[in-house]
Amino acid sequence: MVLVSEPVLTLALVLVPEPVLALVSALVVDSSVLFDLPTGTTIVVTFSGVLIVMLVIHLVLIYGSKIHSRRGATSLDRPLERV
């Protein structure tokens, strides 16, 4: 089952990382200056946090619908077979 066509997926893989990278980099510089933190550590922690958030969003979008569609399906929906 293909949810997204290949050209759209390719376009998303090319266009999405650039703005995310720019946004996270700006967030790193701002928080490093604002809270007087070392830049290297702030980069690692911020990018790790963004990757974890993106993973959670991915899992909810991809597997959330599958879990929701299986909810309520039980083995009691059909009668038991006697052997």
C-alpha positions as CSV (number, residue, x, y, z in Angstrom):
1,M,0.0,0.0,0.0
2,V,1.6,3.3,-1.1
3,L,0.3,6.3,0.7
4,V,2.4,8.9,-1.2
5,S,3.5,8.9,-4.8
6,E,7.2,8.6,-5.5
7,P,7.7,12.1,-6.9
8,V,5.9,13.7,-4.0
9,L,8.0,11.7,-1.5
10,T,11.2,12.6,-3.3
11,L,10.2,16.3,-3.3
12,A,9.4,16.1,0.4
13,L,12.7,14.4,1.2
14,V,14.5,17.2,-0.6
15,L,12.5,20.2,0.6
16,V,11.7,19.3,4.2
17,P,15.2,19.0,5.7
18,E,16.5,22.4,4.6
19,P,13.9,24.5,6.5
20,V,14.1,22.2,9.5
21,L,17.9,22.5,9.6
22,A,17.7,26.3,9.3
23,L,15.0,26.5,12.1
24,V,17.0,24.2,14.5
25,S,20.2,26.1,13.8
26,A,18.5,29.4,14.6
27,L,17.0,27.9,17.7
28,V,20.5,26.6,18.8
29,V,22.1,30.0,18.3
30,D,19.4,31.9,20.1
31,S,19.2,29.5,23.1
32,S,23.0,29.4,23.3
33,V,23.2,33.2,23.5
34,L,20.1,33.6,25.7
35,F,21.0,31.0,28.3
36,D,24.8,31.4,28.0
37,L,25.3,27.7,27.0
38,P,28.2,26.1,25.1
39,T,27.3,25.9,21.4
40,G,28.4,22.4,20.8
41,T,26.4,20.8,23.5
42,T,23.4,22.9,22.6
43,I,23.6,21.7,19.0
44,V,23.7,18.1,20.0
45,V,20.8,18.3,22.5
46,T,18.6,20.4,20.2
47,F,19.1,18.2,17.2
48,S,18.5,15.1,19.3
49,G,15.3,16.6,20.7
50,V,14.0,17.6,17.2
51,L,14.8,14.1,15.9
52,I,12.9,12.5,18.8
53,V,9.9,14.8,18.2
54,M,9.9,14.0,14.5
55,L,10.0,10.3,15.3
56,V,7.0,10.6,17.6
57,I,5.1,12.5,14.9
58,H,6.1,9.9,12.3
59,L,4.9,7.0,14.5
60,V,1.6,8.8,15.3
61,L,0.9,9.6,11.6
62,I,2.0,6.2,10.2
63,Y,1.0,3.7,13.0
64,G,-1.7,5.7,14.7
65,S,-4.2,5.1,11.9
66,K,-3.4,1.3,11.8
67,I,-3.9,1.0,15.6
68,H,-7.1,3.0,15.4
69,S,-8.4,0.8,12.6
70,R,-7.7,-2.4,14.6
71,R,-9.4,-1.1,17.7
72,G,-12.6,-3.1,18.4
73,A,-11.6,-6.1,16.3
74,T,-11.7,-9.1,18.5
75,S,-11.8,-12.8,18.0
76,L,-15.3,-12.8,19.3
77,D,-16.6,-11.2,16.1
78,R,-17.0,-14.7,14.6
79,P,-18.3,-17.8,16.3
80,L,-15.9,-20.4,17.5
81,E,-15.5,-23.6,15.4
82,R,-16.0,-26.9,17.1
83,V,-13.5,-29.6,16.4
